[in-house]
Amino acid sequence: MKNIDLVTPTERLLFTEQSLKQKFDRYFKYFIAFAAVYFVAQLIRPAFIA
């Protein structure tokens, strides 16, 4: 990785945006997985209770 002091402000901004996007994508995947599990649990739970 390049030394962050040597890059131009524009490059630094692009780099920050890229890492933020990667973080966002990862959390978004976690959120989708959680939502799917929660939804399936909602469907299955009444069968267990009944």
CNS distance restraints for C-alpha pairs under 8 A (distance, minus, plus):
assign (resid   2 and name CA) (resid   6 and name CA) 7.44 0.50 0.50
assign (resid   2 and name CA) (resid   7 and name CA) 7.53 0.50 0.50
assign (resid   3 and name CA) (resid   7 and name CA) 7.13 0.50 0.50
assign (resid   4 and name CA) (resid  12 and name CA) 7.15 0.50 0.50
assign (resid   7 and name CA) (resid  11 and name CA) 6.02 0.50 0.50
assign (resid   7 and name CA) (resid  12 and name CA) 6.33 0.50 0.50
assign (resid   8 and name CA) (resid  12 and name CA) 6.23 0.50 0.50
assign (resid   9 and name CA) (resid  13 and name CA) 6.08 0.50 0.50
assign (resid  10 and name CA) (resid  14 and name CA) 6.24 0.50 0.50
assign (resid  11 and name CA) (resid  15 and name CA) 6.06 0.50 0.50
assign (resid  12 and name CA) (resid  16 and name CA) 6.11 0.50 0.50
assign (resid  13 and name CA) (resid  17 and name CA) 6.12 0.50 0.50
assign (resid  14 and name CA) (resid  18 and name CA) 6.10 0.50 0.50
assign (resid  15 and name CA) (resid  19 and name CA) 6.31 0.50 0.50
assign (resid  16 and name CA) (resid  20 and name CA) 6.09 0.50 0.50
assign (resid  17 and name CA) (resid  21 and name CA) 6.05 0.50 0.50
assign (resid  18 and name CA) (resid  22 and name CA) 6.27 0.50 0.50
assign (resid  19 and name CA) (resid  23 and name CA) 6.23 0.50 0.50
assign (resid  20 and name CA) (resid  24 and name CA) 6.05 0.50 0.50
assign (resid  21 and name CA) (resid  25 and name CA) 6.02 0.50 0.50
assign (resid  22 and name CA) (resid  26 and name CA) 6.28 0.50 0.50
assign (resid  23 and name CA) (resid  27 and name CA) 6.26 0.50 0.50
assign (resid  24 and name CA) (resid  28 and name CA) 5.92 0.50 0.50
assign (resid  25 and name CA) (resid  29 and name CA) 6.23 0.50 0.50
assign (resid  26 and name CA) (resid  30 and name CA) 6.41 0.50 0.50
assign (resid  27 and name CA) (resid  31 and name CA) 6.10 0.50 0.50
assign (resid  28 and name CA) (resid  32 and name CA) 6.18 0.50 0.50
assign (resid  29 and name CA) (resid  33 and name CA) 6.18 0.50 0.50
assign (resid  30 and name CA) (resid  34 and name CA) 6.08 0.50 0.50
assign (resid  31 and name CA) (resid  35 and name CA) 6.02 0.50 0.50
assign (resid  32 and name CA) (resid  36 and name CA) 6.12 0.50 0.50
assign (resid  33 and name CA) (resid  37 and name CA) 6.22 0.50 0.50
assign (resid  34 and name CA) (resid  38 and name CA) 6.03 0.50 0.50
assign (resid  35 and name CA) (resid  39 and name CA) 6.02 0.50 0.50
assign (resid  36 and name CA) (resid  40 and name CA) 6.19 0.50 0.50
assign (resid  37 and name CA) (resid  41 and name CA) 6.09 0.50 0.50
assign (resid  38 and name CA) (resid  42 and name CA) 6.23 0.50 0.50
assign (resid  39 and name CA) (resid  43 and name CA) 6.49 0.50 0.50
assign (resid  40 and name CA) (resid  44 and name CA) 6.18 0.50 0.50
assign (resid  41 and name CA) (resid  45 and name CA) 5.76 0.50 0.50
assign (resid  42 and name CA) (resid  46 and name CA) 7.48 0.50 0.50
assign (resid  43 and name CA) (resid  47 and name CA) 7.94 0.50 0.50
assign (resid  44 and name CA) (resid  48 and name CA) 6.85 0.50 0.50
assign (resid  45 and name CA) (resid  49 and name CA) 6.33 0.50 0.50
assign (resid  46 and name CA) (resid  50 and name CA) 5.96 0.50 0.50
